[in-house]
Amino acid sequence: MLPAFVGSDTVVIAGIVLAAGLSRRMGRAKLLLPLDGKPILRWSVERLLPHVATVLVVTPPDDAAIRQALHGLDVRFVANPHPEAGQGTSIAAGAAALPATAEAVVVVLGDQPRVPDTLLVDLIATFRREGKPIATPVYRGVQGTPVVFAASVFGELQRLDGDAGARVVVRRDPARVASLALESDMPPDVDTPDDYARLV
């Protein structure tokens, strides 16, 4: 039985970390690159763990290096058999593997290691308070990641495909989206060697 989180409502929130990308623009496995003594992916997972009941890490079929990078962390691994088909397939694989007790999920990018704890706290609080099925941060007017989805949206996530990620789900009906307005830039993700150089 997963522990419940108590806010204005009692909601069991899971987490999905997307770690199945092919790192084409980086030219090597970007999630395994070191950042202050730990792989980038480990930072992303460790940032999320305190805020959710369980974490699913979506990996490519050959996930031995990722498992090693996350050794000792309390996570579940879910393989995306077709990561080349785009980020949507990773979200779909993670959503399909969510436990039946999960009433919401936070979807996090594995290559976004500097997400502040306060952002996750405030985003989850916004989700609980507003009572809408989706909650997103909005950085200086630009919608970004991570994103919280209620169980009522899990079916849509499971049907995702292609490389647009969950944007199509978020944009389908603005009336069902709660926004957390932030006067800061979105935490950087790592796609290219220049991105990595700036991060370190």
JOKABEL-V200137 format. One record per residue. RES is the residue in three letters. OMEGA is omega as a letter, one per 40 degrees, with the letter a starting at -180 (999 if undefined). NEAR is the number of other C-alpha atoms within 8 Angstrom. Layout:
((RES	OMEGA	NEAR) (RES	OMEGA	NEAR))
This chain:
((MET	i	3) (LEU	i	7) (PRO	i	6) (ALA	i	9) (PHE	a	9) (VAL	i	7) (GLY	i	8) (SER	i	6) (ASP	i	6) (THR	a	8) (VAL	i	10) (VAL	a	14) (ILE	i	14) (ALA	i	15) (GLY	i	15) (ILE	i	15) (VAL	a	14) (LEU	a	15) (ALA	a	13) (ALA	a	12) (GLY	a	11) (LEU	i	7) (SER	a	10) (ARG	a	6) (ARG	i	7) (MET	a	10) (GLY	i	6) (ARG	a	6) (ALA	a	9) (LYS	a	11) (LEU	i	10) (LEU	i	11) (LEU	a	8) (PRO	i	8) (LEU	a	8) (ASP	i	5) (GLY	i	5) (LYS	i	8) (PRO	i	12) (ILE	a	16) (LEU	a	14) (ARG	i	11) (TRP	a	11) (SER	a	17) (VAL	a	11) (GLU	i	8) (ARG	a	11) (LEU	a	12) (LEU	a	11) (PRO	a	6) (HIS	a	7) (VAL	a	11) (ALA	i	13) (THR	a	12) (VAL	i	15) (LEU	i	14) (VAL	a	13) (VAL	a	17) (THR	i	16) (PRO	a	13) (PRO	i	7) (ASP	a	6) (ASP	a	9) (ALA	a	6) (ALA	i	8) (ILE	i	9) (ARG	i	8) (GLN	a	7) (ALA	a	10) (LEU	a	9) (HIS	i	6) (GLY	i	4) (LEU	a	5) (ASP	a	6) (VAL	i	8) (ARG	i	8) (PHE	i	8) (VAL	a	11) (ALA	i	11) (ASN	a	13) (PRO	a	6) (HIS	a	8) (PRO	i	13) (GLU	a	6) (ALA	i	10) (GLY	a	14) (GLN	i	15) (GLY	a	14) (THR	i	14) (SER	i	14) (ILE	i	17) (ALA	i	13) (ALA	i	13) (GLY	a	14) (ALA	a	12) (ALA	a	8) (ALA	a	7) (LEU	i	9) (PRO	a	5) (ALA	a	4) (THR	a	7) (ALA	i	11) (GLU	i	10) (ALA	i	12) (VAL	i	13) (VAL	i	12) (VAL	a	14) (VAL	i	14) (LEU	i	12) (GLY	a	13) (ASP	i	13) (GLN	a	13) (PRO	a	14) (ARG	i	8) (VAL	a	10) (PRO	i	7) (ASP	a	7) (THR	i	6) (LEU	i	8) (LEU	i	11) (VAL	a	9) (ASP	i	9) (LEU	i	13) (ILE	i	10) (ALA	i	9) (THR	i	12) (PHE	a	14) (ARG	a	10) (ARG	a	7) (GLU	i	7) (GLY	i	6) (LYS	a	10) (PRO	i	14) (ILE	i	13) (ALA	a	16) (THR	i	15) (PRO	i	14) (VAL	a	12) (TYR	a	13) (ARG	i	9) (GLY	a	6) (VAL	i	6) (GLN	a	8) (GLY	a	10) (THR	e	10) (PRO	a	10) (VAL	i	12) (VAL	i	15) (PHE	i	14) (ALA	a	12) (ALA	i	10) (SER	a	7) (VAL	a	9) (PHE	i	11) (GLY	i	8) (GLU	i	8) (LEU	a	12) (GLN	a	12) (ARG	a	7) (LEU	i	12) (ASP	i	12) (GLY	a	10) (ASP	a	8) (ALA	a	10) (GLY	a	12) (ALA	a	10) (ARG	a	7) (VAL	i	8) (VAL	a	9) (VAL	a	10) (ARG	a	7) (ARG	a	6) (ASP	a	8) (PRO	a	7) (ALA	a	4) (ARG	a	8) (VAL	i	12) (ALA	a	12) (SER	i	9) (LEU	a	11) (ALA	a	9) (LEU	i	9) (GLU	i	6) (SER	i	6) (ASP	i	7) (MET	i	7) (PRO	a	8) (PRO	i	9) (ASP	a	9) (VAL	i	11) (ASP	a	11) (THR	i	8) (PRO	i	9) (ASP	i	6) (ASP	a	11) (TYR	i	10) (ALA	i	7) (ARG	a	6) (LEU	a	7) (VAL	999	6))
